[in-house]
Amino acid sequence: MRGKGAAYFAFFFDTISARPGGVNESAREMYVEAYSRPEALDTGFEWYRAFRRDKKDNHASQENSVQTRVLYLRGEHETGSLEDYVKGSE
């Protein structure tokens, strides 16, 4: 990934975005700079790696779960169903 930050973020900004090209060059450079340190990038990836463990922990503690309403906001161009999202976070 080192030295390829601009291409990495461009994928998100241009390929899977509802408005390709909607993030200006200045903002893109800030993202690349912010994630240019190895520990910053590793931390970002670790957040995603933790999802499986979170799911196991959530299932294990269901009998002690807190019943809290959740507000889930989506962009008008977001794909996928709300039901699939909820199943993935159970």
C-alpha positions in Angstrom: 0.0 0.0 0.0 2.9 2.3 0.6 3.1 4.9 -2.2 -0.3 3.8 -3.5 -2.6 5.8 -1.2 -3.9 8.1 -3.9 -5.0 5.1 -6.0 -6.5 3.4 -3.0 -8.7 6.3 -2.0 -9.5 7.1 -5.7 -11.2 3.7 -5.9 -13.6 4.7 -3.1 -14.1 8.3 -4.3 -14.5 7.4 -8.0 -15.6 3.8 -8.4 -18.1 3.1 -5.5 -19.2 6.6 -4.8 -22.7 7.9 -5.8 -21.0 11.0 -7.1 -17.7 10.0 -8.8 -15.3 12.9 -8.6 -17.3 14.5 -5.8 -14.2 14.7 -3.5 -11.9 17.5 -4.6 -8.2 17.2 -5.1 -7.3 19.0 -1.9 -9.4 16.7 0.3 -8.0 13.7 -1.5 -4.5 14.8 -0.7 -5.5 15.2 3.0 -6.7 11.6 3.1 -3.6 10.3 1.6 -1.4 12.3 4.0 -3.4 11.3 7.0 -3.0 7.6 6.1 0.5 7.8 4.9 2.0 6.6 8.3 2.0 2.8 8.5 0.3 2.9 12.0 -2.6 5.0 10.7 -3.3 2.6 7.9 -2.9 -0.4 10.1 -5.4 1.0 12.6 -7.9 1.7 9.8 -7.7 -1.9 8.7 -7.9 -3.3 12.2 -11.3 -1.6 12.6 -12.6 -3.8 9.8 -10.8 -6.9 11.1 -12.6 -6.5 14.4 -16.1 -7.0 12.9 -16.0 -10.8 13.2 -15.0 -10.7 16.8 -17.7 -8.1 17.5 -20.3 -10.3 16.0 -19.2 -13.3 18.2 -19.1 -11.0 21.3 -22.6 -9.6 20.5 -24.0 -13.1 20.2 -22.4 -14.3 23.4 -23.8 -11.5 25.4 -27.4 -11.4 24.1 -28.9 -12.4 27.4 -27.3 -9.3 29.0 -28.0 -7.0 26.0 -29.1 -3.4 26.3 -32.3 -2.7 24.4 -31.5 0.6 22.7 -33.1 2.0 19.6 -30.7 2.7 16.8 -31.0 5.4 14.2 -29.6 4.2 10.8 -29.1 6.8 8.1 -28.5 5.9 4.5 -27.7 8.0 1.4 -30.2 7.9 -1.4 -27.7 6.1 -3.6 -26.7 3.4 -1.1 -27.3 -0.1 -2.3 -28.3 -3.2 -0.4 -31.3 -3.8 1.8 -31.8 -2.7 5.4 -32.7 -6.3 6.3 -29.3 -7.5 5.1 -27.5 -4.8 7.1 -29.4 -5.7 10.3 -28.7 -9.4 9.8 -25.0 -8.6 9.5 -24.9 -6.7 12.7 -26.7 -9.3 14.8 
